[in-house]
Amino acid sequence: MAENVELERVQGLMIFLASAANGLENLLGSGAPSITFRAGRSAGLKAARDAPPERDVDKALPLVWNEMAKLGIRWAFEPYKKHAAAAHWTTNQAGELRLQLVFRHCMVRSALFRYGHPQRLSLCHMNHGLFCGLLEKICGQRCRLDIDHAGENACIKTLTLEQKA
């Protein structure tokens, strides 16, 4: 019973955030996703860590999940590849490593659907920034998360490890 009350409270907060994100997008226009990504990334970089850094990104991804769970975020993700693909990791034309991830059970996606607000905008980018900030803090590699598919049941995103300058 108490869990249902807490879930309803969080869902109510997410609806509020969806409406606030809509207002932010109306006010700032196309710059809103960049601003919210940066805010999320800053929060991820500031998050406390108990474990030592992990340079292997495959080993760092479960640590990102653990850090999100400590923040109360249950944003399940796993590597994704099409059956015909030889490997999870690929390299783009710029030589950057890329990995597709499938994200399920996203509270942001659920709140956006309930509010009637489209995906792929500022609230999604805030989540992406948090994910990237945590990953950067853990493995020391700057990254970005791009949406390939935003669906009702799951989203597929590409994690790109940026080249070091």
N, C-alpha and C positions, 0 to 999 in steps of 0.2 A: 504494500500500500504506500509506504513512504517513498519507495523507488518510483512509483507512478507520479506522485506529487512532484518529486524532484525532476523527473523527465518532462512533465508539463511545464514546470518553471523554466527549464532550459529551452524548451521549444518556444515558449512565449518570448524569451530573450532573443532567440534566433529570428523570430518574426519581426521583432523590433529592429534588429540589426539589418534585416532585409529591407525594411522600409527606410531606415536611415541611409543605407547604401544607395537606394533609389534616389533619395534627396541629394546625396553627395554627387551622384552621377549627373543629376540635373544641374547642379551648381557648377561643378568643375568640368563637365563634359568629358572629352576623351582622355584627359589626364588623370581621372579618378583611379583607374586600375593601376597605374604606375605608382601613385601615392600610396594606395592601400597595400600593394606588394612590398613597397619599401618599409611601411609600418610593420607588416607581418615579419619581414626579414629581420628588422631591428629587434623585434620581440624574441625571435628565434635565437639570434646571436647573444642576447642577454640572458637567456634561460640558463639556470644552474645545471652543472654537470658533475656527476660523481665519478664517472669512468674516465680513463685516459683517452686521448684522441685515438681514432681508428682510421688509418689511411686507406684501407681496403673498403671501397664503397659498398660492396656486397655485404660485408660484415657491419658496415655503418648503418645500413637501412633498418635493421631490427633495433638498433640503438635509437634511431630517430623515432620509431614507433614507441619505444619505452619512454622517451622524453615527452612525446605528445601525451601519452597516458598519464604521466606525472602532472601534466597541465590540465588533466581532465578531458582530453580530446581523444575520442575513439574513432579515428579516421583510418579504417582498414585499407591497406594497399598491399599489392604483391606484384612481382615482375610479370609482364605479359609479353607473349610473342605469338605470332601466327604459327600454325602447324608447319607451314612450309619454310619458316625462317630457321637458319642453322644455329643461331645463338641469340641470347637475350640482348647482349651488348652489340651495338653497331657503331660505325664511325661515319660522320657526315663529311661533306666536301671540305669543310674547314679543319678536319682532323679532330673534331671534338667527339668524345665518347657520348653515346646516347643509349638510353634504356627506357622502354615503354613500361608504364606502371598502370595497373587497373586499380581504381579507388572505388570502394563500395561503402554503403551505409554512411553517407556523408550528411551530417546535420545541416550544412549550408545548403546542399542541393534540396533537401527536404523542406527547409524553410523557404527557399526561393519558389518552389512549386506551390507551397501553401499560400504564399503571398501573391503569387502570379507574376513574379519577377524573373526575367530570363537569366540563365546561367552565363558563364564566361565573362562576367563583369567584375566590379570592384570587390565584392565579398568573396568570390572565388579566388581572386588574386591575393587577397589578404591571407587566405589559407595557404596558397602557394608560397607566398613570402615566408610565412612561418616555417613551412616544411624546408624550404631552401636555406633559411637562416640556421635551423637546427642541424641540417646536413653539413653546412659549411663549418659550423662550430665543431662538429664531431670529426669530420675528415679533412678540414682545411682546404677544401676544393670549392670554389665558387660555382654555382649552378643556376639553372633556370628550369621552370616547369611550365610546359606549354600544353594546352588542351587540344587533343586530337579529336576526341568525341565526348560530348556532354549528353548523357542520356538519363532516362528516368531511373534506371536501376544501378548504373555505374558510369564512371567516366574513365576514359583512357587518356593518359597524359604522357608526354615525353620528357624525361629528365635528361638534360644536357649538361655535361660537365664542361665548363668554359675553359678555354685555353689560358694558361698563365702567360701574362705579358712579360 
